[in-house]
Amino acid sequence: MAIPEPISSIHQIEPQLANLRSYWLGWGSSNTAHDDMPLYRSGLAHPLLNGVLRIRGRSVDEAVETGLRALDGVPHLWWIGADSDPGVLEQLQAGGGQLRSTLPVMAIDLKNVSEAELPGLAITRVVDDATVSEYVEAYSDVFGIAPELRAAVVAKEMGYATAQSMVERFIGTLDGQVVGTAQLSMSHGVAGIYWVSTREPFRGRGIATALTTAALLAGRERGFRIGSLQASSLGAPVYRQLGFETVGEVQHVSFLGTD
């Protein structure tokens, strides 16, 4: 797969949002990140794993009808950012959509990223099926993926494929236990970071910092210049300390009974 020229500024927001779209489309979609209404359906009962990634150039009422039909039967989210038409968020809310969260889009110049080793923590790449299972178990604990879904999530991870991005997964192990995760998704000239997690008993030790740094440095080794992510309220302070800056935001919207 040809990799686009790396972007050079943290303020180039469109490639960062295209990276977001490309990553989630890898969970199950026949359309592309360039479509006016890209959507993904893994079929798994977790709202992060199904959704609509933007709406532009079409009637919002038509988009809602199309999206609800395509995603019927699975919990899902509508992602609305600067790559959607102006006013889409307000129109979704007027049509019954509920604003669930606002996530800052944060970016960092990779030349400013330094090693963040943590004594006792071993960070390794996920390279085999057995490690994928450990990886999924760890982030499922943090992201609220039910135990009965995890085998199916493992299968999706092992079969993850998109023509638009490449991924690398990382786990952090402490005293023989997987305690955290991070994923690097490379597309559109951006090193995107996903699934950063630390299991609750191990928080506050710098594990998320070390894992995020490992993923960013892997992106830099691949020639990327800018790292990007969408931050939770828990993660944002960690990323600010690493040197990330807020360059935009995305909203999560859901409709009654679909989240």
Residue, then its C-alpha position, 0 to 999 in steps of 0.5 A: m500500500a502506498i503511504p501518502e506524504p506525511i503531513s507536517s503540521i499539527h493543524q492539518i486537521e482533515p488528514q487527521l480526521a481521514n485517519l480516524r475514518s480509515y481506522w474505523l472502516g477497517w472494522g467492517s465496511s464496503n465504502t471508503a473514508h472519502d465517501d460523503m457518508p462512510l459507515y462501518r458495521s462490525g455487527l458486535a454489540h458495542p457502540l464504538l464498533n459500529g457507526v457513521l463517520r461523517i455527513r456531508g453533501r446530503s440531506v441530514d434527514e436522508a442520512v439519518e434514514t440511511g444510517l439507521r437502516a444500515l445499522d439497525g440492530v447494533p449499538h452505534l455512534w454518529w461521529i461529527g467533526a469538521d469533516s461534516d457539513p456545518g450545522v449537521l450536529e444541530q440538525l441531528q439533535a433536532g431530529g432526536g439525536q442525543l449528544r453523548s460526548t465531545l472528544p478533543v482531537m489532539a496532535i503532536d509533532l513527533k520530533n518532540v516525542s522522547e522515550a518514556e521507559l517505565p521500570g518493570l514495564a515491558i512493551t512489545r508488539v502484538v505479533d501472534d494470535a495468542t497475544v491478540s487475545e491478551y491485547v483484546e482482554a486488556y482493552s475490553d476491561v477498560f472500554g466496557i466490552a462485555p466478556e461474551l463479546r470478546a472472542a468475536v472482537v479477537a476474531k475481528e482484530m485478527g481479521y482487521a483489514t483496510a486498503q487505506s491504513m496499516v496498524e501495529r498493536f502494542i501491549g504493556t506487561l507488568d509482572g507477567q500480566v498485560v496491563g495496558t494497550a495502544q494501537l498505531s494506525m498509519s494512513h493519510g500521512v498521519a500516525g493515528i493512536y487508538w485503544v490506549s488503555t490501562r487496567e484500573p488497578f494499574r493506573g497512575r503509574g505512567i503506563a498509558t504514557a509509556l504505551t502511547t509514546a511507544a506507538l508514536l515512536a513506531g510511527r516516527e520510525r516509519g517516517f511520519r511527522i505528526g501523531s493524532l488521537q481523539a482523547s477521552s476525559l481520562g486520557a486528555p491530561v496524559y496526552r497534554q503532559l506528553g506535548f499533545e495540543t488540541v486542534g479540533e473536536v469530534q462529537h458522538v451522537s446517538f439515537l434512542g435505543t442505538d447506543 
